[in-house]
Amino acid sequence: MRIGLIGYGEVGKVFAQALRDGGVAWVGTYDILLKGAATASEMRAHAERAGVTALDSMAALLEGADVVISAVTASQTLAVANEAAVSIRPETWFLDVNSASPATKSAACRAIDAAGGRYVESAMMTSVPPYGIRVPMLLGGSHAETAKALLAPLGFSMEVASDKIGVASAIKMCRSVFIKGLEAIVIESYASARHYGVEDHVLASLAETFPMIDWEKQGAYLFSRVAQHGRRRAEEMCEAAVTVREAGLDPHMAAASAARQDMVASLAAQGTFAGLDEKTDWRHYADRIIEVIGTNTVGTKAEGTEAEQA
């Protein structure tokens, strides 16, 4: 079996290495960053060390692959499927593991199936680290059962959610409204509490209400994850907002979560969190956020204005 990966980011690298270590004779990859002067050499060097063939175009990857795994950013899900449909060979498997709305996955399926490929929806139900290739996946579509039988022996952890496209992604996206929303809420709540000097009181109250959660440890983990992967999370939350809108609801919470994730991602890109990691006390992340945005909060100004008016 020859397996190609569209996207050689965190997920692509983890899957590629696991597949090679598991005995897959040929693993190839194509990533748009392979065309970038600043990123190509490092990415090619990583692929070479892993025994992965880096291709110069998606068409070249599709020419050699029996199974294609699309692992790109959420916003590129449909664009990648449409591009792949141009050159995909008949009966090639197309496993779409991207975090996208049910409607986006359905459109991607139509493009691949119309070109003669075999589209399989996949929803990864948690972060790839520390699971690696065994990250829990829900599959969907008419080819899902056959794809599971083909790919599970390679190390994938797969369950079929439905023979209809969109069900697996609906489960994933509705979960993301909560999980990624919780990340955004923790960052907003903790950073604000830190600004006012009341963080110990807030955490004590949370521990009393939800004693099963270590709020100190959870805070450090969530701040670090968003600082490291905020941009990707923001894109996923935009797709979650689309999912909510497709259900007929206004996606107030999902859209706000996307904005908060994107804000932290922008700060990370500026180097705000340099030197911090998942073991760092969350207070250091909060202090850097407070330092960047300043100490004059909208809430403080509004309260002063209301007091004066009273």
C-alpha positions as CSV (number, residue, x, y, z in Angstrom):
1,M,0.0,0.0,0.0
2,R,1.2,3.5,-0.9
3,I,0.0,6.3,1.3
4,G,0.1,10.0,0.6
5,L,-0.4,12.8,3.0
6,I,-1.7,16.2,1.9
7,G,-0.3,18.5,4.6
8,Y,3.0,17.9,6.5
9,G,2.2,19.8,9.7
10,E,1.9,18.3,13.1
11,V,-0.7,15.7,12.2
12,G,1.0,14.8,8.9
13,K,4.4,14.3,10.4
14,V,3.0,12.1,13.3
15,F,1.0,9.9,10.9
16,A,3.8,9.7,8.3
17,Q,6.4,8.6,10.9
18,A,4.0,6.0,12.4
19,L,3.2,4.6,9.0
20,R,6.8,4.2,8.1
21,D,7.6,2.7,11.5
22,G,4.7,0.3,11.0
23,G,6.1,-1.0,7.8
24,V,4.3,0.9,5.0
25,A,6.8,0.8,2.2
26,W,6.1,4.1,0.6
27,V,4.7,7.3,2.3
28,G,4.7,10.5,0.4
29,T,3.6,14.0,1.2
30,Y,2.7,17.3,-0.4
31,D,2.4,20.5,1.5
32,I,2.1,24.0,0.0
33,L,4.9,25.1,2.3
34,L,7.2,22.9,0.3
35,K,7.0,25.7,-2.3
36,G,8.1,28.4,0.2
37,A,11.7,29.5,0.2
38,A,11.7,30.0,4.0
39,T,10.0,26.6,4.9
40,A,10.9,24.1,2.1
41,S,14.4,23.1,3.1
42,E,13.5,22.3,6.7
43,M,10.4,20.4,5.7
44,R,12.2,18.4,3.1
45,A,14.9,17.6,5.6
46,H,12.4,16.4,8.1
47,A,10.7,14.2,5.5
48,E,14.0,12.7,4.4
49,R,14.9,11.8,7.9
50,A,11.5,10.1,8.4
51,G,11.8,8.2,5.1
52,V,9.0,10.1,3.6
53,T,9.0,11.2,0.0
54,A,8.3,15.0,-0.4
55,L,6.5,15.7,-3.7
56,D,6.4,19.0,-5.6
57,S,2.7,19.0,-6.4
58,M,-0.5,17.4,-5.3
59,A,-0.9,15.8,-8.7
60,A,2.5,14.1,-8.3
61,L,1.4,12.8,-4.9
62,L,-1.9,11.5,-6.2
63,E,-0.2,9.8,-9.1
64,G,1.6,7.5,-6.7
65,A,-0.8,7.0,-3.7
66,D,-3.4,4.3,-3.2
67,V,-4.6,6.1,-0.1
68,V,-4.6,9.9,0.4
69,I,-5.0,11.5,3.8
70,S,-6.0,15.1,3.8
71,A,-4.6,16.8,7.0
72,V,-4.6,20.5,6.4
73,T,-6.0,23.6,8.2
74,A,-9.8,23.6,8.5
75,S,-10.2,26.6,6.1
76,Q,-8.5,24.6,3.3
77,T,-10.6,21.4,3.6
78,L,-12.8,22.0,0.6
79,A,-10.2,23.7,-1.5
80,V,-7.9,20.7,-1.1
81,A,-10.6,18.3,-2.0
82,N,-11.5,20.3,-5.1
83,E,-7.8,20.4,-6.2
84,A,-7.4,16.7,-5.5
85,A,-10.4,15.9,-7.6
86,V,-8.7,17.2,-10.7
87,S,-6.0,14.5,-10.7
88,I,-7.1,11.8,-8.3
89,R,-7.0,8.3,-9.9
90,P,-10.2,6.2,-9.9
91,E,-10.8,4.2,-6.7
92,T,-8.1,6.0,-4.7
93,W,-9.1,6.3,-1.1
94,F,-9.4,9.9,0.2
95,L,-9.5,10.1,4.0
96,D,-10.5,13.6,5.1
97,V,-9.4,14.1,8.8
98,N,-9.8,17.9,8.8
99,S,-12.0,19.6,11.3
100,A,-14.8,21.0,9.1
101,S,-18.6,21.4,9.2
102,P,-20.9,18.7,7.9
103,A,-21.8,20.8,4.8
104,T,-18.1,21.3,4.0
105,K,-17.4,17.6,4.3
106,S,-20.5,16.9,2.1
107,A,-19.2,19.2,-0.6
108,A,-15.7,17.7,-0.4
109,C,-17.3,14.2,-0.8
110,R,-19.2,15.2,-3.9
111,A,-16.0,16.5,-5.5
112,I,-13.9,13.4,-4.8
113,D,-16.7,10.9,-5.6
114,A,-17.5,12.7,-8.9
115,A,-13.9,12.3,-9.9
116,G,-14.0,8.5,-9.2
117,G,-12.3,8.6,-5.8
118,R,-13.5,7.0,-2.6
119,Y,-14.2,9.7,0.0
120,V,-14.2,8.8,3.7
121,E,-15.1,11.4,6.3
122,S,-13.0,11.3,9.5
123,A,-13.3,13.2,12.7
124,M,-10.4,13.1,15.1
125,M,-12.0,13.3,18.5
126,T,-9.1,14.7,20.6
127,S,-5.6,16.1,20.1
128,V,-3.2,13.9,18.2
129,P,-0.5,14.1,20.9
130,P,-0.2,11.9,23.0
131,Y,-2.2,9.3,21.0
132,G,-0.3,9.6,17.7
133,I,-1.7,7.5,15.0
134,R,-4.1,5.9,17.5
135,V,-6.0,9.1,18.1
136,P,-9.7,8.1,18.2
137,M,-11.4,8.7,14.8
138,L,-15.0,8.5,13.8
139,L,-15.6,7.6,10.2
140,G,-18.5,8.4,7.9
141,G,-19.7,7.7,4.4
142,S,-20.6,4.8,2.2
143,H,-16.9,3.6,2.1
144,A,-16.4,3.9,5.9
145,E,-16.6,0.3,6.9
146,T,-14.3,-0.8,4.1
147,A,-11.8,1.9,4.9
148,K,-11.7,0.9,8.5
149,A,-10.9,-2.7,7.5
150,L,-8.2,-1.5,5.3
151,L,-6.5,1.1,7.6
152,A,-7.1,-0.1,11.1
153,P,-4.4,-2.8,10.8
154,L,-1.9,0.0,10.2
155,G,-2.4,1.3,13.7
156,F,-5.3,3.7,13.3
157,S,-8.0,3.7,15.9
158,M,-11.3,3.9,14.0
159,E,-15.0,3.5,14.6
160,V,-17.7,4.0,12.0
161,A,-20.2,6.7,13.1
162,S,-22.5,6.5,10.1
163,D,-22.8,5.5,6.5
164,K,-23.9,9.1,5.8
165,I,-21.4,12.0,5.3
166,G,-21.7,14.7,8.0
167,V,-22.6,12.7,11.1
168,A,-19.0,12.2,12.3
169,S,-18.2,15.9,11.7
170,A,-21.4,17.0,13.5
171,I,-20.2,15.1,16.5
172,K,-16.8,16.6,16.3
173,M,-17.9,20.2,15.8
174,C,-20.5,20.2,18.5
175,R,-17.9,18.8,20.9
176,S,-15.5,21.5,19.8
177,V,-18.1,24.2,20.7
178,F,-17.7,23.0,24.3
179,I,-14.0,22.0,24.4
180,K,-12.5,24.8,22.5
181,G,-15.0,27.2,24.1
182,L,-13.8,26.0,27.5
183,E,-10.2,26.9,26.5
184,A,-11.3,30.4,25.5
185,I,-13.4,30.8,28.7
186,V,-10.5,29.7,30.9
187,I,-8.1,32.1,29.2
188,E,-10.5,35.0,29.5
189,S,-11.5,34.3,33.1
190,Y,-8.1,33.5,34.4
191,A,-6.3,36.5,32.7
192,S,-9.1,38.9,34.0
193,A,-8.9,37.4,37.5
194,R,-5.1,37.8,37.4
195,H,-5.5,41.4,36.4
196,Y,-7.7,42.1,39.4
197,G,-5.6,40.0,41.8
198,V,-8.5,37.7,42.6
199,E,-7.2,34.5,40.8
200,D,-6.8,32.5,44.1
201,H,-10.4,33.2,45.0
202,V,-11.7,32.3,41.6
203,L,-9.8,29.0,41.5
204,A,-11.0,28.1,45.0
205,S,-14.6,28.8,43.9
206,L,-14.2,26.6,40.8
207,A,-12.6,23.8,42.9
208,E,-15.6,23.9,45.3
209,T,-18.1,23.8,42.4
210,F,-16.2,21.3,40.2
211,P,-14.0,19.4,42.7
212,M,-13.2,16.7,40.1
213,I,-11.1,19.1,38.0
214,D,-7.6,20.3,38.9
215,W,-8.1,23.9,37.8
216,E,-4.5,24.9,38.4
217,K,-3.1,22.1,36.2
218,Q,-5.9,22.5,33.7
219,G,-5.2,26.2,33.4
220,A,-1.5,25.6,32.5
221,Y,-2.4,23.0,30.0
222,L,-5.1,25.1,28.2
223,F,-3.0,28.3,28.1
224,S,-0.1,26.4,26.6
225,R,-2.2,24.5,24.0
226,V,-3.9,27.7,22.8
227,A,-0.6,29.5,22.7
228,Q,0.9,26.7,20.6
229,H,-2.1,25.9,18.3
230,G,-4.4,28.9,18.6
231,R,-4.5,29.6,14.9
232,R,-5.6,26.1,14.0
233,R,-8.1,26.1,16.9
234,A,-9.5,29.4,15.7
235,E,-10.1,28.0,12.2
236,E,-11.7,24.9,13.7
237,M,-14.0,27.2,15.8
238,C,-15.0,29.1,12.6
239,E,-16.1,25.8,11.2
240,A,-17.9,25.0,14.4
241,A,-19.7,28.3,14.0
242,V,-20.7,27.3,10.5
243,T,-21.9,24.0,11.9
244,V,-24.1,25.8,14.5
245,R,-25.4,28.2,11.8
246,E,-26.3,25.2,9.6
247,A,-28.4,23.9,12.5
248,G,-30.3,27.2,12.4
249,L,-28.8,28.8,15.5
250,D,-26.8,32.0,15.8
251,P,-23.2,30.8,16.7
252,H,-22.5,33.5,19.4
253,M,-20.4,31.2,21.6
254,A,-18.4,29.5,18.8
255,A,-17.7,32.8,17.1
256,A,-16.5,34.4,20.3
257,S,-14.3,31.4,21.1
258,A,-12.8,31.7,17.6
259,A,-12.0,35.3,18.2
260,R,-10.3,34.6,21.6
261,Q,-8.3,31.7,20.2
262,D,-7.2,33.9,17.3
263,M,-6.1,36.7,19.7
264,V,-3.9,34.3,21.6
265,A,-2.5,33.0,18.4
266,S,-1.6,36.5,17.2
267,L,0.2,37.2,20.5
268,A,2.1,33.9,20.1
269,A,3.1,34.8,16.6
270,Q,4.6,38.1,18.0
271,G,6.7,36.1,20.5
272,T,4.7,37.0,23.5
273,F,5.0,33.5,25.0
274,A,8.6,32.8,24.1
275,G,10.2,30.4,26.6
276,L,6.9,29.2,28.1
277,D,5.6,25.6,27.7
278,E,2.9,23.2,29.0
279,K,4.7,22.9,32.3
280,T,4.7,26.7,32.9
281,D,2.4,28.1,35.5
282,W,-0.6,29.7,33.7
283,R,0.0,32.9,35.6
284,H,3.1,33.6,33.4
285,Y,0.9,33.3,30.3
286,A,-1.7,35.6,31.8
287,D,0.9,38.1,32.9
288,R,2.3,38.4,29.4
289,I,-1.2,38.8,28.0
290,I,-1.9,41.6,30.5
291,E,1.4,43.2,29.8
292,V,0.7,43.4,26.1
293,I,-2.9,44.6,26.2
294,G,-2.3,47.1,29.0
295,T,-3.9,47.5,32.4
296,N,-6.8,49.8,31.6
297,T,-9.6,47.4,30.9
298,V,-12.9,48.3,29.3
299,G,-14.7,47.1,32.4
300,T,-12.9,49.4,34.7
301,K,-13.6,52.4,32.5
302,A,-17.2,51.5,32.1
303,E,-17.6,51.1,35.9
304,G,-16.1,54.5,36.5
305,T,-18.4,56.2,33.9
306,E,-21.5,54.5,35.5
307,A,-20.4,55.7,39.0
308,E,-19.9,59.3,37.8
309,Q,-23.4,59.2,36.1
310,A,-24.9,57.9,39.3
